[in-house]
């Protein structure tokens, strides 16, 4: 994996100095964004440190040396056969990682309730065993099923295999009865005719993975790969071929469908199956190990199809199972990291406002390119190393900037294949330790800072579509000597496949006077050794409103309780999570007091609320300007209190 680190002195002719001079000449035209670093520890809800689990890996070699080289502190493994724990099979040093996430069952495995009449007994036994294991190893997190949103419902839809249903009498379009439970589920009916699938010669059973590739790839290409050789392929009954060395044939089999399924992902039938199984597993697991962490979720983007996965899958699952859930899982591949922050905000807000439960969100797979397993046209959007470097850095800094208290983990998928991801992980190595309160003068300029080992590191990211001049200001009496060297690190493109991390050192007094020019999606980090730090603490509290995904085309009224008030010097903000918003700033009032509202920004805006206005019960009214579009995803009142 190629990632060059170069250390340079700071000659007056360096690139850095040339940029400074250029920015000074341009400053009259381009406003400089001021980023202020305060001598304040930041505590967001109960989060005071960068979660080390943010730097995790999935589908990565379980090798302690490689984990250390990449800077990974968490690892996710999928266990297809939960009779034996994958955790126990890891090398001893790996079992001491900050987090091991063991996912029980994979996406091509049909729901256990469909294939085993003793599913309750088996899930209960699994729950007992993993509860005891998790009690002995607090760093072990249990995830219940990988991506049940996807192959349960499409490509090929394993839960719809007719073998799980009574075929005594098959009437197309009529209800199908589940063999294991004897039930007829609403909306589950026989298809109009048998469909093409791939079966194994050895047992005549449907090979779900082979069916996925044959139906969606080989049929389109007209060929398949047999070892190292490509051979002609025909997607027709009776055609025989070898899939990954296994003799197979194309056949027709009866399949059912869920008429309540509106898109390619799971619908009501799969929701019922997942919720029933999780209830059995979760109740036993949490009874035996109340402190152990158990995660559930569908592992898809909540915002797809006008937020349908939230309303049809995530929300009903939370409503039925939240008492056993310690975290909610999601996957995101490609796309806009700000939308990810929005879905975190929505899930956190919903569980807190409805159930008083602070549930963190756990990313268990993430990658820079669009997920090739999703139906539709696969369009890689991160072919170059710099693209994947930028995606990782932007994703991490975006979550820490907007929703640090909602992050449970982030697991980079198969990172060993990309030099850009390796460079990003090297770049982010110092992003550890206690969070520091940083303020940015522009919503598109993100700043994240943390202290570890007596050193402060500040990361800046320009999320704007145009260059930004940035001035880093340290509050007076910040515990850093003027002569202390500051280490600056920035990425530099060597080639499409290689990123260099260029390192320079400058005196602290020089850095304070500089204006750094960051290109669009550009980033830089700055590390300095601290003197004896005597930081106060800035504590942020979150008070959610009920009411989610509300149209901003008409007035919105919310009730927001604030049960724990900040001290006399406390500050309050109305926190609005918005998507698709366009239009002039709305008229907003809290308890009748009209607020001064600056232009609202995607994804999250903060509007100051006078402390004397905030009460135990608060009525918020938002009146959109004519022609406004968009949605209010959720809202909250946040308090900020500074204590010694």
N, C-alpha and C positions, 0 to 999 in steps of 0.2 A: 504494500500500500504506500503510495507516494505522497508525502506531506513534508515539505521542506520548511525548516525553521531557520531564519537568518537573523543574526544579531548585528546591528549597525551602530556606529557612533552617530553623533548628531552634527555633522558638518553643516556649515551655513548653506551649502549647495544641495542639501538633501531634498528629497521629494517633499518631506514634511514642511520644511522651511519655505520651499517654493509655493506650496499650497497656502501657507499662512500669508505670504505676501500677496498672492493672488486674491485670497479672500478679503484681505484688508482693502485692496483696490476695488473689490466688488461690493464692499459692505454698504456703500451708499445706496445700492440697488436692491440687494437681498437682505432682508432683516435677519439678524443673528438670533438664533434660538438659545436662550439661556437655560442651562440645566444646573440646578442647585443641589449640592450635596450637603445635607444637614448632619450635625453631630447627634443624630437621634437613631436609636434602634427602632425599627419598624415591626410592629406586631399586628398582623391582620387576622382578626378573630383570635384563633389559638395558634396561628402560624408565625413563628419568629425566625425561622431559618429557611434557607434554600433546601427544599426536600431532596436529599441525595437520590431518591428513587426516580427523580426526574431524568436521571442519566442511566437508563436501563436498555437492555437489548433483548430481542426475541429472534429465534432462528439463527442464533450465533453460537459458535463453538464454545462448549462448556469447558473452557480452559482458563484457569486462574491468571496465567501470565498474559494471555490475550485480553482478558477483561481489564487487567490493570493497565496494559499499554493503551487501550482505547479510553480509559477513564470511566468504564461502566461500573456502577455500584449496585445494579439490580439485574436480575435475569428472570425471564419468563420461559417456562417449558410447558408443552401440551402433553398430557398423559391420556393416551387412547385406551389404556387398560388400567383403570384405577384400583384394581385388585392389589397392585404393588405401587407404592409411591415413587414418583420420579425424583422427589427431593432426596430420598435415601440413596439414590444411585449417583448423585453428584459427588465430585471430589470434595473432601473435607474442607479445604479452603473456600470453595465456592459456597458451601452451606453456611458460611459465616458472612456472606454478603449482606448489605443493608436490607435487601429484600430478595426473596425467591418467591416468584408467583407461579404456583402450580395450577394449571387449567385442566379440569377434569372433563374429558370428552371433546371431540372435534366436530367440525361443521358437516362432514360427510357421514357422521354417525347418526342414524335416526334416533328420535326420542326413545329413551329406554322404556317408557310407558307403552310404546307400540310393539316392541319386540320381546318383551319379557313379562309374563303374568305376575312374576314375583318382583316387579320393579320397586314396590314400596320397601320390601324386605332388603333388597340389594342397596338401594339408596340409603336406607337407615344404617346398614352395616358400613357403607363407605363413610357416612357422616361421622360415625363413632370413631372409626380408625383415624380419619384425618383430624378430628377434633383433638384426639390424644396427641397426635404428632405435632399439631400447631401449638398445643400447650407447652410442649417441650422446646419448641423452636419459635419464639415470638416473631422472628423475621419471615416466617412462612405465611403467605397469603393464599387463600384458596379461591379460585375463580370457577364459576359453574358454567361450563360449556363455552366453546369458542365459536363466535359468529353464528348463533342460531337464526339470525335474520336472513342468511344467504342461502346455503345449499339445502336447508330444510324446505325452502320455498321455490327454488329455481336451480337450474344448472346442476342436477336435474330435478330437485324437489324431493329429497329422500323420504320425507314423511308422507308423501303421497303415493308411495309404492303400493300397488294393489295387494301385494302379498300380506300386508298388515290388516286387511279387511276381509270380511266374509264374502266369498265369491260363489256361494251356493246359487244365488240368483243375482245376476248383474243386469241392471236396467240403466242405460245411459241417461245421465241427467238426474237420476234418482239417488236418495240418500244411501250412504255406505256405512256399514256397521263395523266398528273396530273389534278385532278378534279378541284381544287381551282383556278388554273391559266390558265388551258386549254393548257398548254405547253407540248411539247415533248422534253425532255432533252437528249442530246447526251449520248449514252452508257447505258441508262436506259431501260431495256427490261424485258419482262415477263420470269419467270423461265420456265423450261421445263415441270414441272408439279406442282400441289399444294403441299405444304409442311405441315408437322404436326406442329400444334400449340396448345396452351391451351386456351380455351374460357370460359368465365364466363356464368353460367346458367342464370343469371338474365337478361342479355342483349345480349348474344351471341357475345359480343365483345372480341377481342383477349386480354388476360392478358399477357402483355409483360414480367413482372417479373416472373410469373408462368411458362411461356414458357422457359425462360432462365434456371430455375432450373430443370424443367421437362426434357428438351432436353439434358442438359449437366451434370446433376447430377443424378436425379432419374432414367433416362433411363440406365445409367451406373451401378448404384447400384442395380436396380431392386426393389427398395422400396422407400417409401416416408414417411414423418413424419406428422401424423395427431394429433395435440396436443402433448401429451407425448408418443404417441404410434407410432411405426413403422409398416407400412402395405405394402403388396406387390404392386408393381407398374408395369404397362405395357404401354410402349410407342407405342400405337396403337390407331387407330381411334375408337372412341366410349367409351374408358375407362373413367370412372368417378371417381373423387376423390375430396378431399377438400384441397385447398391451403391456408394456414394461416386462416383457418376457412371459406373460401369462396367456395361454391360448383362450381366445374369446370368440364370440359370434354375435351378430346383430339379430335381435328377435323382437317380436311384438309382445308387449305385456300390458295388462290393464293397469290404469293409474287413476287416482281420484284427483279432485281439485277443490280448493277452498274458494267458493264464490264470493266470500267476503274479503278476499285478498285483492287489494286495489292496485298494487304495483308488484315489482319483481320480488320484493322482500316479504317476510312473513306477515300473515294476517291473523284473524281471530283464532283459528284452529291451533296454529303453532303457539300463540300466546297462551292458550289454555294448557297445552301440553307442558310448556316451559314453567308456567306458574305453579302447576300442580307438583311437578317434580322438585322445583326449588323449595316449595313449602315443606315437603317431606324432608328433604336434605337439610334445609336451613333450620327447621325446628329442632331436629336432633343435634345438629352441629352446635348451635348457639346454646342449647341447654347444657351440653357437656363442656363447652369452652366459650363462656360468654365474652372473654377478652380477645379471643382469636378473631382474625379478620376474614370475612366472607364477602365475595364480590359477585354481582349479577349484572346482566345487561345484554343488549342485542348487538353491540359492536358495529354500529353504522352511524352515518351522519343524521342528526336529529332534524336538520333543516330541509332535508329532501322533500320535494313535493309539498311545499307550503307547510312544513313541519309535521307531516303526517306520521313519520316514525315516532315523534314524541307523543302525539295525541293517541295513536293506535297501539303502540308497543311499550314505550318507556313509562308513560304516565300510568296506564293501568297496571303495569308490573309493580311500580312503586306503591300504588294504592293497595295492592294485594299482599305485597311481600316486604315492605319497608322495615318491618320489625326484625327481620333477620338479615338485612342488608347493611354491611359496613362500608360499602362503596359501590359505585356504579361504573360499569366498563363502557368504553367506546373505542373505536378505531377511526383514524382519519388518514387518508392517502391523498396527497396533493391538496389542492383547494386553498382557501383563504384561512389563515390561522386566526383571524379576527372572528370568523364564524365559529371556530372551535371555542374561543373564549366566550362567545355568546351562549353556546349550548351548555358550557360549564355553569355559567351564570344562571341559566334557566333551571337546570337540574338542582343546583344548590338552593336557589330561591324557592323552588316548588317544595322540596322535602322539608325545608326549614319553616316555610309559611304554613304548610298543611299539617306537619307532624312534629314540628319542633326539633327536628333532627338534622345535625350538621353532617351531611354525607359528602365525602370527597369523590372526585371523579378520577378514574384510573384509565389512562390510555394503555392498552395492552398490545397494540400494534400501530406503528406509524411509519410512513415512507413518503418520499418526496414526489414520486410519480403517482399518477392515477392508478387505482387498484385494478389490475388486469382481470380479477375474478368477478368484478361487477359487470352485469349485462350492459350492452351498448358498445360503442366504438372505443377501443383502448387508445388513448392519446398520451404517450409519455411526455411529461412536461419538465423533466429534469435530466436531460441527457448529458449535460456537461457538469464537471465537478463543481464549478462555481454555483450552478443552480441548486444542487443538493446541499452544498455548504450553506447557501443563503436560506434555503427552506428550513434546515435544522435550527440555525441560529435565530431566524425570525420566529419560528414556532415556539422555541423555549423562552425567548425574551418576551414575546407577546403574552404568553400565559403568566409569566412572573410579573409583568407590568400591570395587567388588568385583573387577574384572578389568582394571586399567589395562595390564598387561603383555601382554594378549591382543588388544588392539584394533589392527586394521590400518587401518580406514577406516569412515566412516559417510556414506552418500550420501542426502541428503534428496530424496525424489521430488517433482518438480513443485512446489517450495515457493512459486513466484511467485503462486500462486492463494490464498494464505492469510495473512491479517494476523497470526494467532497465531504462525505459524512465523517470520515476519519479526521480530516482537517478541522471540521466543525467541533468534533469532540475534543480535539487538542486545544482549540481556541477557547472552549468553554471550561477548561480544566480548573480555572481559578474561581469559577462561579459556585462557591460553596460557603457555608458558614452562616453567620447572623445577618439578617437583612438590615439594610440602612435606608433611611427615609430620603428619597430623591424626588425632586419636583422638576417637571419639564414645562417650559413656556410654550410648547406646541404639542397638540395631541398626536401628531404624527411622528414625534421624536420621542422614542422610548428610552428610559434610563433605568437600569437595575444595578444595585450595588450590594455588596456583602463583604463581611470581614471574617477571615479565617487565618489562623497562625500569625496574628498580629499585623496582617496586611489587608488593606482595603483595595478591592477591585471594582471598578465601575465599567459597565458595558453600555454603550450607546448604539442605537439602531435607528436609522432614518427610514421610516415606512412610507414617506411621501414619494410621489412620482417625479420629483425634481430634486436637485441637489439642495443641501441645507448646510448653512454655516452654524457651527455649534460652539458656544462658549461654556466651559465647565467652571462653575463658580463654587468655591468652598466657603461655607459660612465662617465668619470671623472667629478666630481662636480655634479653628479646626486643628486637632492634635497631629499636625504634620510639620516638620521643619522645612523652611524654605529651601534648604540645600539638599533635602532628600531627593534622590533620583526617582523619577516616575517611569515605569516601563510601559511603553505603548506598543500594542500589537494590532496589526491589521492584516487582512487577507490580500494576497496579490495573485492574479491569474498567471500561471506559467504556461499552461496549455489547456486544452479541453479536458484533459485527464489529471491535471496536477494543480494544486493550490499551494502557494508558499505563504507562510506566516512570517511577516516582516516585523522585526522587533527593534525598537529604538529606545534610548534612555535620555531623559531630559530632566533638568532640575524642576522641582515642584513650583518654584517661583516663575519659571518660564511657562509651564503648562497653564497656570492660572491666567496668563495674559494672551493665550493663543485663541484663535478661532479655527476650529477644525472643519474642513469641508468634507461632508459625507455625501457620496453619490446616492441616487435612488437605491433603496434596499442596501445601503452601505452600513458598515459597522466598524467599531474600534473598541478596544478595551484598554484600561489604564489601571496599573497596579502600583501602590505606594505603601511603604512601611509606616505604620502609625506609631506615634509616641504613646505616652500613657493616656489611654482613652478614658474619658469620663463622660459617657453618653447618657442623655436622658432617654426616655422611651415614648414613642408616639404610638398610641394604641388605637386601632381602628375597629369599630364594632358595626355589625351589619343587622339592620332591622327590616325584614322583607315585607312586601305587600302581597296580598292575595290578588290574583288577576294576572293572566298570562296571555301573550300573543294577541294583544288587543289592537284593533285597527286604529291608526292615527288619523283617520278621515272624519272622526266625530269626537266630541268631548269624552274624556275619560275621568272617572272619579274612583279614587282608591282610598282605602282605610289602612293606615300604617301604624301599628302600635310600637312605641318606644318604651320598653319596660325598665331599661337601665340607662339613666341619663348620665352624660359626661359631667365633669366637674365645672366649676364656675368659669374656667377659661376654655371650656370645650367648644369645638366647632362642629357644625352639622352640614351635611350635604344631601341633596336629593340625587340619588343614583339611578339613571335611566339607561336601560339596555335597549338599543334601537336597531332595527334592520330595515333597509330599503327606504330610509327616511329622506325625504326631499321637501323643501319648502322653507318658509320663514320660521323663525323661532316661535314656538307656541306661547300662549299666555298661561303661566303656571302660578297657582296659589297654594299655600299651605295654611290651613286653618284661617282662610280668608285673607291672608297677607300675600300680595302679589310679589313674586320674586323677580329679580333682575336676571334675565336669561340671555346668555351669549349664544352664538350659533351652536347647535347640537352636533355631535360628532359620532360617527360609527367607530367602534361598537358600543362604547359606554361613555356617558357624559356625567359630570358632577356639577350640580348647581348649588351654590351656597344658600343656606337657610339660616336666618338669624336665630341665635340660641333661644332668645326669649319667645319665639314663636312655637318652638317644639314643645309638645305636650305628651302625656302618656298615650293618648289616642289622637291621631292626626288625620285630617281629611285633606287629601291632595286632589286638586282639580287641574286637569290639563285641557286647554281649549286650543286645538290646532288652528293655524292660520288657513284661510281659504286656499284650496288647491294642494294642501299637504297630502303626501303619500307616505306609506310605510307602516310599520308595526312597532308597538311597544312590547318588546319581548317580556320584560318584567321590570319591577321598580323596587327601590328600597330607600330607607333613610340611613345614612352612615354617620357615625360620630367619630371625631378625632379628639383624643385627649392626650396631653403631654404631661408626663410625670417624671420626677427625678429618678 
